[in-house]
Amino acid sequence: MSQIHTLVTLHVLSAIIWIGGMITIRFVVHPLRLAWEDEQIRIDRNLAATKGLLILVLPFVFISIGTGFVLAAHPKAVSSASLILIKEIIWLVMALNYFWIFLRRNIAQRAFNNFDLFGAKRVMMPLANFFLPLNIILGLIELWLGVSLRGV
């Protein structure tokens, strides 16, 4: 297997884990958490699940972006420079959004630890309802662009 095949494999695998993790949290874990009646338990478990996802995907965020830059510098990529630039911008927005979610989740955790359930919930709601779905949509666009870029 050539170096380029290894890079593409790592790039796609990291994107699958990053995007798949977000989809799982948003559409499987989050709705299950809403079924619990005690709000304190629900918020605590949402914070824990979100933290677990963020820690799990962190290395894959870096692998995806790093391999993306290396693949963009490959000689075959020169003819697709505009598509690569679009992909890099989207990945940058996704990464910034990821770190925003990470920071806001920590703020919600501090509020929860200070027994401010309303504050924790207020901070977490936009993460679950806007920022996470935004990254999912951008990630799916990225996957489509990546397949287009590879000529499949």
C-alpha positions in Angstrom: 0.0 0.0 0.0 1.4 3.4 -0.9 1.8 6.4 1.4 -1.1 8.2 -0.3 -3.5 5.2 0.3 -2.5 5.1 3.9 -3.1 8.9 4.2 -6.5 8.6 2.5 -7.5 5.7 4.7 -6.5 7.6 7.9 -8.3 10.7 6.6 -11.6 8.9 5.8 -11.4 6.8 9.0 -11.0 9.9 11.2 -13.8 11.7 9.4 -16.1 8.7 9.9 -15.3 8.5 13.6 -15.6 12.3 14.1 -18.9 12.7 12.1 -20.3 9.3 13.2 -19.7 10.2 16.8 -21.6 13.4 16.4 -24.5 11.7 14.7 -24.6 9.1 17.4 -24.6 11.6 20.2 -27.2 13.8 18.5 -29.7 11.2 17.2 -29.2 8.3 19.6 -27.8 9.3 22.9 -29.4 12.7 23.3 -33.0 11.5 22.7 -32.5 8.6 25.1 -31.3 11.1 27.8 -34.4 13.2 27.3 -36.6 10.2 28.4 -35.2 10.3 31.9 -37.5 12.1 34.3 -35.0 13.6 36.8 -33.5 16.7 35.3 -30.4 16.6 37.4 -29.6 13.0 36.2 -30.4 13.9 32.6 -28.1 17.0 32.6 -25.3 15.1 34.4 -25.4 12.2 31.9 -25.6 14.5 28.9 -22.5 16.3 30.2 -20.7 13.0 30.6 -21.7 11.7 27.2 -20.7 14.9 25.5 -17.4 14.9 27.3 -16.8 11.3 26.3 -17.5 12.1 22.7 -15.3 15.2 22.7 -12.4 13.3 24.2 -12.9 10.3 21.9 -12.9 12.3 18.7 -10.1 14.8 19.6 -7.3 12.8 18.1 -9.4 12.1 15.0 -10.0 15.9 14.5 -6.2 16.4 14.4 -5.6 13.4 12.2 -8.3 14.4 9.8 -7.1 18.0 9.4 -3.4 16.9 9.3 -3.9 14.3 6.7 -6.1 16.7 4.8 -3.3 19.2 4.5 -0.8 16.6 3.4 -3.2 15.2 0.8 -3.9 18.8 -0.4 -0.2 19.2 -1.0 0.0 16.1 -3.1 0.8 16.8 -6.8 -2.5 15.2 -8.0 -4.4 17.7 -5.9 -3.1 20.8 -7.8 -5.8 20.5 -10.5 -8.5 20.6 -7.8 -7.2 23.6 -5.8 -10.5 25.4 -5.5 -12.3 22.3 -4.2 -9.5 21.6 -1.7 -9.7 25.2 -0.5 -13.4 24.8 0.1 -12.7 21.6 2.0 -10.0 23.2 4.1 -12.3 26.1 5.0 -15.1 23.8 6.0 -12.7 21.6 8.1 -11.5 24.8 9.8 -15.1 25.9 10.6 -15.8 22.4 11.9 -12.6 22.4 14.1 -13.4 25.8 15.5 -17.0 24.7 16.2 -15.7 21.6 17.9 -13.5 23.6 20.2 -16.4 26.0 20.9 -18.5 23.0 21.9 -15.7 21.8 24.1 -15.4 25.1 25.8 -19.1 25.6 26.3 -19.5 22.1 27.6 -16.9 22.9 30.3 -18.8 26.0 31.2 -22.0 24.0 31.5 -20.1 21.5 33.7 -19.0 24.2 36.0 -22.6 25.5 36.3 -23.8 22.0 37.0 -21.1 21.5 39.7 -22.3 24.7 41.3 -25.9 23.3 41.4 -27.0 25.7 38.7 -29.1 23.3 36.6 -30.8 26.0 34.7 -27.5 27.6 33.8 -26.0 24.2 32.7 -29.1 23.5 30.6 -29.1 27.0 29.1 -25.5 26.5 27.9 -26.0 23.0 26.6 -29.2 23.6 24.6 -27.6 25.5 21.7 -24.8 22.9 21.6 -27.2 20.1 21.0 -29.7 22.0 18.9 -27.4 24.1 16.7 -23.6 23.6 17.0 -23.6 19.8 16.9 -26.1 19.6 14.0 -24.0 22.3 12.2 -20.9 20.1 12.4 -22.8 17.1 11.3 -24.1 18.9 8.2 -20.7 20.3 7.4 -19.1 16.9 7.9 -21.5 15.2 5.5 -20.7 18.0 2.9 -17.0 17.3 3.5 -17.5 13.6 2.9 -19.3 14.3 -0.3 -16.6 16.8 -1.5 -13.9 14.3 -0.6 -15.5 11.6 -2.7 -15.9 14.1 -5.5 -12.3 15.1 -5.1 -11.1 11.5 -5.4 -13.1 11.1 -8.6 -15.5 8.4 -7.5 
